[in-house]
């Protein structure tokens, strides 16, 4: 069995040195805990987060980044302090939310839980007395983890998101930290690629569990493409025998991993829903296809979500689902299709012509 594609860790306490070790192992912060993910849901699809970091001991800003630092440094003032959440910052958060995808948090306080587990600071950017941008970051012993950058959309031309990251890096250097973790990009070009502009990053590789240099993150083998390719193979085999289905991105696949109470929840990020209600999917951890009977998980039946404007409800499964029974497992897409055919049309045999196509 492969490792879990999503892991959570809620520490009771977390020293700066322990945070360093977790960051170096591909973990990142969400709300009040750490997580690491091979796959997440994003932009009406699944994707693979690719963790990146900058070695500050070797880093020098490019000419373009130095120009941005100097230009904005003359136009605006900034302050660095322990993190707080105020009404003014909440307003900036809501103005900035259109950049987010899929789920939207209801508030900055909900998105960013300030807890003694993490040593969280902020950089505030002011145009005279007006707060126009803010970034939050956690401090380790030898590292700094950037959490969230917000800016007033009216100041978009000033690249304030990049600017606050550059200031975070400058602060990390001034406090003699070696590693800057700006978060992750995706396996394909996305809105997060701006993080690649701040310097040449090291890329975390799940296979070797090492940080690689001089690698294009968009060319690294990844789990999202693997899952999609295996799912497409199953779709093709179903189409060959004219069995109808609907492909859905399952938003809540990660809840299975949250704690042992949720192990009964379905955990495949892509599902094919058959006309009789059964679900077939590729289980990446077992490297096999599964056919399952599911039902809505009653404790979360009435869950309310705040969704981004570009969220396409038609391509997502938006209920939390519990596994009633796994009825079949196999490593072969064609074998799964044969099973589905026999249980859908028990009185009919697949024609020799279709069988020959499946074999090929």
C-alpha angles and dihedrals in degrees: 000000000000123000117274113280090224129034133183130195125186107191121203088210131003123194119206091250092052090050088054090055094049093049090050088054096056100267125139136183127261121176103316100338144057125254140173124198138191090189136022136167116258139156095359092308142064121269141176119244110224110203115219135187139181123227100223093191088068101029128110123176116248119245089257093052092047089052091051092049092050095044097049091039089063095044100043140027126226137202130198119207146138110299121266135168119226137169089258091055092046089056091051089050092054092047090052098045096095088079091064125089137215105353123033122203115231093227145002088250090057093045097045114035110196106216135163087241088079131043097226124187134175139214114213121199118204134192096205100307097339118104105227103163142011137183130193125208140172122226125223125182095265101007145056124213118204111217112175140353123199131181140174107262088223088069097049093123091065096065090231093167090060091040095057090049090053089050090050089053091048090050091048091052092047090054091048097248118153105201131057117191111196092178122247146314126208132258089253130039111287143153088282094067090095085083089068091063096069096069147312105304134205112235124221112231116204093199097057095021088226136119111249128205130213092020127137104229090210091061098048115110107254142186098240092060090045093053093045093049092051090046092050089053089056091046091052092050091050091049090052090064093037096244108156123226143158120231113222134183104228106219097191101051089113095061089075088069098047096090141327092273089070100047089111092064120103112260110187112110094210121046134180110213113208124213091254091055098256118130128221122191145154113260103207095191093059094030091230142104119254133200113203144175110225137187134189111273100240099211089062098033094115098040113152120217131192106219132198117249092249094051110125108212091189094069097044136074102223102185125087105244131206123204111244093178141343101224099183142008129188140154092225125080091204092050089052091050091051089053092048091048093051093048093044097043104021093169096052134075123214107252119254089244093057091044090055090050091050091050089055 
